[in-house]
Amino acid sequence: MKTVKKSESLIIASVFLVTVFLFSAVQLSICHAATDMIVRNNCGTVNRPLSVDPTGKSEGFSAVLYNNTNGLPTSEANAIAETSEGFIWIGSYAGLIRYDGNTFERMDSTGGLTSIKCLYVDSRDRLWIGTNDNGVAVMEKGELRMWGKMDGMKSAHTRAITEDQNGLIYIATTSGIMMIDNDYNLSCLEYPELEGADMRYLQTATDGTVYGTTNMGDMMTIRDGKLTAFISVNDSPLDGAGSIMWI
């Protein structure tokens, strides 16, 4: 088992305070990109200036709320992402829904695409799908591939997905962090600090460092598939962390 020295973790804690704002009560992360940087939000989509005012106050535009009364097959949405062809993907408890700008279509759920908690579009335009009960899946060019407990997942409950600068996919579960490499090999990030950790959040910074938090409020950094720092909620200068916001 690999370990991270406590002294190193406490040093890195100061970096968190300088570079990252962590909010224990916040459930959603909002990322703002500098004009000379490419920053992906927690669904993997590159941040761009808004083309439409979502409040509907701008002249010529209006806001529309979709639910099961006007086209959306369900009344809840847990995650939203966009792929390069312009499709909007919606993850819900009822499954995966695709919106082409005109019609909502619920994808076939017989393969396990149900109770979706998170979506992520990576740098290769693959759509990663995290479910609450059936592990994680990836959709590429219409083909679906899934990983569950029978395939080596420590937990079938997925909470967040992100990608680092090397193309490694990190999957936050209720029992630690899993990784999938460029050849679709699944492995576990094996560290005592992460064993059985109920993960809540993962986010990749502009330098490729992956930041994460657990449900208890522990914080961590990961680089090149290695845990570089872990700050227990008991050692943290903050009273727990639930999410990450880049300013």
Secondary structure, DSSP 8 states (H G I E B T S, - for coil): -----HHHHHHHHHHHHHH-EE-TT-----B---TTS--B-TTS-B----SS-TTS-STT-------TTTT-SSS--SEEEE-TTS-EEEEETTEEEEE-SS-EEE---TTS--SEEEEEE-TT--EEEEESSS-EEEEETTEEEEE-GGGT-S-S-EEEEEE-TT--EEEEETTEEEEE-TT--EEE---GGGTT--EEEEEE-TTS-EEEEETT--EEEEETTEEEEEE-TTT-SSS----EEB-
